[in-house]
Amino acid sequence: MPKDPKNKKERVFDPEYLAYLEHGESVGVYIVRDKVNDENIDTSGKWIDILKVNAEWESFRYERADKHYPYTRYDCVYRYWDVMLVEAEIFPRINQPVYPKHADKKEKDYICWQTATDDIREHRKQGRKGPRYRIIVETSVKCDEKAGSSKPAADYRIVSLKKL
């Protein structure tokens, strides 16, 4: 893996980063960071290492009306991660990501992932261990009509949380 890819194209095609996105680890980080509402897990200022994620790509078919032609319907497919289990280990941050001035969201996501990966490797190299958790998740797909959107979105509910 290139240590500091110079252009966006190299960043987008980093095989480790693509594997992180394609195997559900990114949604595992999202669930641990944003959906675990337990006072015993404070993820602020910490890195989340996904040890195991049991997730599959699923499809949800829905029909959407054209706002200009209400009688015209489109058959759409929404793809989402159906997550059942996440096991994670939490580490304190050694380094903070440094973003270029005009970085877009994808570039910032990559830089954050790269910084987290380097920090977690450093922790492991020094023999440090963080608290580990097993999280059982239930996935549902809903349309948020109140927000004015008929587009579906995956919603993740924590069924159980256990410290390992």
CORJOQUI-V854984 format. One record per pair of residues at least 24 apart in sequence whose ideal C-beta (glycine too) atoms are under 7 Angstrom apart, sorted by the first residue. I is the first residue (numbers start at 1). J is the second residue. Records with the same first field share a line. If there is no record, write none. Layout:
BEGIN
I: J / J
END
This chain:
BEGIN
8: 107
11: 107 / 110
17: 110 / 113
20: 113
24: 53 / 55 / 81 / 83
25: 50 / 53
27: 55 / 81 / 83
28: 53 / 86 / 88
31: 83 / 86 / 135 / 137 / 156
32: 86 / 88 / 135
35: 156 / 158
36: 135 / 158 / 161
38: 161
41: 133
43: 90
45: 92 / 93
46: 90 / 91 / 92 / 93
47: 91 / 93 / 116 / 119 / 120
48: 88 / 90
49: 88 / 89 / 91 / 120
50: 86 / 88
51: 87 / 88 / 89
52: 85 / 87
53: 83 / 86
54: 84 / 85
55: 81 / 82 / 83 / 84
56: 82
57: 81
58: 82
60: 141 / 152
62: 152
64: 150
78: 141 / 152
80: 141 / 154
81: 154
82: 139
83: 137 / 139 / 156
84: 137
85: 136 / 137
86: 135 / 137
87: 132 / 134
88: 133
89: 130 / 132
90: 130 / 131
91: 119 / 120 / 123 / 130
93: 119
94: 119 / 122
95: 119
131: 163
132: 164
133: 161 / 162 / 163 / 164
134: 162 / 164
135: 161
136: 160
END
